């Protein structure tokens, strides 16, 4: 039956990701009563910088692992990704030093935690290599279990550090500590010797795969960076013009709204990308459209609830101090609905070698959303108005991009 194996793989990843994402959701009422909105504001800025940099730390060669045709090619890409991520980390350490000496406002708000950021990015990038290598081998259960372990340990570390009085830094230190748990799990199944190339020379293979997959650093890095800037940098800009408290509300609302997107994007996107090169055009079209209509209906029900009852839901779930975050979520749901529906299919830009088209869409999103947030601050608009404009622009761009992706799905 067409897509039966793929649906099973999606089920494995989806269940694992659902459990993994349910953990921070369930622990949110505890964290919201330990940490203040200001603490979440600091985490929001740190997390935004992390979210922009770690996905490109490997030059996107890690993404190419899934498309490898042979095991030696996948191993060569994994080695290349690790080397590039290490060089990227050294570069970031230099930038961190310059930012501290120059007194940049973004790093000043993080204090000494800025020195943790390059290492946080490095470990996140290494884990991403392991995830894609597991995806190449279709070891989806390992990916799911690792994600659960990471979020479970992260929640435990954050609660424990908060209870010990490590306020503000506890959110960041808890996230960093959980990476070691996830990495340790992967090392049990994929020790470094798993990447040995046998008789093939490492340098020769690395040069070969670097040349073969040149489109990933050339096109996908700028495109991914543009997309990530459009998603994360507005948080940094928001923090520059508005209070840490308002930034905390913005961070909490986006984090909770992003969780179902993470569940869907991780499970559907990974399986779709892995099989897009092996499925026939007709199979891929039927499979993609089936997923699309499911997301449209299920995502619609979820976002209708947030749009009409967001303030009440957040007040009950997180506490009355977070009612404003619920108001932000009501507005942002206009943007996250098309984001939820179309994000999983953005892998089609890669699988069909449409990196340039993906780059154009990502660049347009970035320019419009970053410019909108910056202008809201310059024009001294209120925080709520800034969130509204940000959401409307984001929704408009994703509807246009979604139309293009639908056209790609239906293409024979």
N, C-alpha and C positions, 0 to 999 in steps of 0.2 A: 504493500500500500504506500502510495506516494506520501512522503513526509512523516511516516509513522516513527522511524528512528529519530528523525529530527525533533519531532514533538516530544519523544521520550527524553532526549538530551535537554531540550528546553525545560521539561518538567524537573529534571535533576537540578539544573542550574537555577531554575526559578524557585524551587523549594528551598535550596540552600541559600540563595540570595534573600528570599522572603524571610527566612529564619534569621539570617544575619542582620537584615535591616529592621526586623521586628525588635531586636535586642535594644538598639539605641532609642527606638520609639518608646518602648516600655520603660526604659530607664530615664527618659526625659523628664517625667514628673519629679523624680528624685534630684536630678542635676539642676533643674530649674529652681529648686528650693535650697540647693547648696551654693550654687553660683549665681551671681547677679547678672542683669542684662549687660552691664559694663564688662564683666568677665567674658561673656559671649561675644561682645564687640571686639575684644582683643583677639579671641580665637578666630573671629570672622576675618580679620585682616590677615592673620597668620595663615589661616586655611585658604584664603584667596590666593596668596602668593604661592602656597604649596600646590594648589589646584592648577595654577597656570604652568608651573615649571616641571613638575615630575613627569607629566605625560610626554614631554618632548626631550627628557634627559637622555634618552637612548637614541636620539635622532630618528625616532619612529621605526628604526630597524626591528625593534621588538614586535611591532605589529606584523611585519613581514614574515615572522616565524610561522604563523598560521598558514601562510600561502606556500610554504616550502614544499617541494615535490619529493625530496629525499631526506632521510634522517641527517646525513652529513651537512646538508644545506641548512636545516633547522638549527643544528648545533653551531655551525659557523655564524649564523645570525645571532644566536644567543651570546656567543663569545664577543662578537662585535658590539652588541648592545651593552654588555657589561663594561667593556673598555671605554666606549663613548660616554656612558653614565659617570664613570670615574673621572674622566677629563672634565665633564660638565660640572661636577661637584667641586673640583679644584678651582674652576673659573668662578663659581658662585661664592666660594670662600673669599676670593679677592674682592668681589663686588660687595660682599657683606662688610668687609673691612673698610672699603671706601665709603659705604653708606654711613657707617658709624662715625667715621672721621668727619664726613661732610654734614652730619646731623640731619639726615633726611627725616621728614616727619613720620613716614610710614614705619621705618625701623625704630625710630625713637619711641613710638607707641608700644612696640614689642619689647624694648629693653634688651636684656641679655639673651632673651629667647631667640633673637635673630641669628645667633651663632648655631642654634640647633637646626635651623631651616635647611642648610645645604645637606646635612647628614640625613634629615628626614626625607629629603628629595631623593637622595642616593638609595636608601633602603626601600623606598616606595618604588623606585625604578627597577631595582633588582627583583622585587616581588612581581612586578609586571612582566618581567622576562619569564619568570617561572610560570605565571598564569598562562601566558601565550604558548610556552613550550608544552604545558599540560593540555592546552586546547589542541595543539598540533597532534598530540598523541590520543586525543579524545578521552582524556581522563577527567571527565567532568565532575565526578564525585569528589576527587581531590580538590578541585577548585572550590566546590561548594563547602566542603568541610573547612578548608583554610579560611574562607570568608567568615564562617560562623565563629571560629576560634578567635579571629582578629577582633571582631566586634564584641564578643563576649568578654575578652580580656581588656579591651579598651574601656568598656563600661565599668568593669571592676576596678581598673586602675584609676579612673576618673573619680569614682565614688570614694575610693580609699584615700586618694591624695586630697580630695576635698575635705574628708573627715579629719585628716591630719593637719589641715590648715594651709595647704598649698594652693590657696585661692588664686585665681587668674591663671597661674602657670599649670594648674592641675589638668585643665582641659587639653593643653598642648602636650604636656609630659605623658598623660595617659594615652593619647593618640600615638605618640612616638614609641612608647613602651610596647604597645600591642603589635607593632611591626615585627619585633623580635620573636614573638610567639608564632606569628604567621610564617615568618622566614624559617624558623626552626622546624616547623611542620614540613615545609617544602624540602628542606635539606635532608630530612629523613628518607624521602622518596627519590629526590634528585640531588644527590651529593655532587660536588664539583666534578668528580670523575665521570658523571653522566654525560658531560659535554666533551669528553675526549673524542678525538677524530681518528684514532687508530693510525693507519698508514698515511693518511692524507696530512700534508703539512698544514699547521694551523694558519700560518701567515698566508699561504696560497689560497686556502679556502676562504679566509676572511676577506681577502682582496677580491675574490671571485663573487662572493655574495654581496659585497659592498657595491660593486659595479653593476651587478644584475638588478639590484633593488634600489637604484639611485633615485627613483622617483619619490621614495618615502621621505628622505631628508630634503629633497629639492622642492617638492610640492606639498607633501602631507605635513611637514613641520610648520611651514607658514600657515597652512590652512587650519591645522589644529590649534596653533598658537593664537590665530585670529579668533577662533571659536571660544577658546578658553579665556582670552582677554575679555571678550564680550560678556562672558558669564561671570568671571571673578573680579576683574578690575573695577567694575562699578561698585563693588563692596568697598574697595580701597578708596575710591573717589567719594563715596557716600560717607565714609568715616572721616575724610578730610574736611567735609563741610558740616557734618552733623555730629551730634554727641555720641559718645560710646554707648549710651543707653539706647538711642535710636538705632545705632548699628547692631546692637545685640538683638533688638526686635527683628530687624531685617534678616540677620543671620539665622535666627531660630525659625522664622517663617519659611525661608528658602530651604533650609536644611530638611525640615519636615516634609515640605512639598516635593523635594527632590528624591525622597526615599522610594516612593513607588516608581519613579522614573529610573532609579538605579536598579530596582528589581527587574523591570521590564527590559531596560537597555542591556543589562549584563547577560540575562538569560537568552533573549531573542537575538540580540546583536551578535554574540559570540557564535552561536550555532548557525545563524544565517550567513555570517562571514566565512565560517569554516566550510560550509557546503555550497556556497554560491559558485565556486569554481568547478564543482562536480555535478551539480544538478543541471538538468536540461533547462532551456529557457521556459518551456511550458510548465515544468515542475516548479521552478523558482517563482514564476508569476502566480500560480495558484497558491503556493505556500505563503508568499508575501501578502497577497490580498486577503487571505484567510486571517492572518495575524492582524492586518490593518483593521478590518471590520470589528474584530474582537476588542482591540484597543480603543477604537472609537466609541463603542458602547460602554464598556467597563470604565474607561477613563472619564467618560461623560458623567456617569453616575457619581463617581468620586468627587469630581470638580464641582458639580452642582451642589453637593452637600457643603463643600468648603465655601463656595461663593455666597450661599445664603446663611450659613450657620458658623462661619469661621471664628468669629469673635467669641461666641458661646462655647464652641468646642475647645478652643485654646484656653479659655478662662477655667473651664472645668478640668481639663487635662493637665495644664501646667501651673495653674494657680491664677488668682485674680490679677497679679502683677503683670501677667503676660497677655492681657486682653488686647493691647495695642498690636502685638505680634499677630493676633488673630485677624485684626483689621487689615494688616499688611497682606496676610495670606489670602483674604477675600479678593483683594485687588490682583495679587500675583497669580491667582488661579486662572485668570484670563490668558496669561502667557504660558503657564505650565501645562495646560491642557493640550495645545498642539505640540508642545515639546514632548510630552509623554507619548503621543500618538506616532510622531514621525522620527524621534531620535533613534530607535532601533534600526531604522532603514538607512541611516546615514552611512552605514558600512557599504552600501551599494556604490558609493563614490570610489571606494578602494577596490572592491571586487571587480568592478567594470572599468577600472583604470580611468575614472573620471575625477582624478584628484584636483585638476585645475578648476572644474566646475564647483567642487566642494570648497576649494579655496576662495573662490569668488563669493559664494554665499556666506561663508564664515567672515570674510573681510567686511562685507556689507553690514552684517549683524554687529560686528565689533564697532565699526565706525559710528553707526547710528546710535547704539545703546550707550557707548562710552561718551559720545558727544552729548547725548540727551542728559545723562546723569551729571556731567560736568556743567552744562548750561543751567541746569536746575540749581546747582550750588552757586554759580556765579550770579544768577538772577535772584538769589535769596528766596527761592520758593521753599515751602515747608516740606518736611520729610515725607508726609503722605502724598503730596503732589508729585514729588520726585519718584516715589514708588509707582504711582499710577502711570506716569509718562513712560517710565522704564518698562512696565508690563505691557502697555498698549503697543509700543514699538517692537518689543520682542515677539508679541503674538503675531503682528502683521508680517514680520520677516519670516517667521516659521510657517505661516500659512502659505506664503509664496514658495518657500523651499519645499514644503510638503507637497505642493502641486507638482513640482518638478520630479520629486521622488516617486510620486504616483505614476507619472508618465513613464519613468524608468521601469517601474514594476510591470506595467502593462505592455511594455515594448516586447514585440515578438522577435 
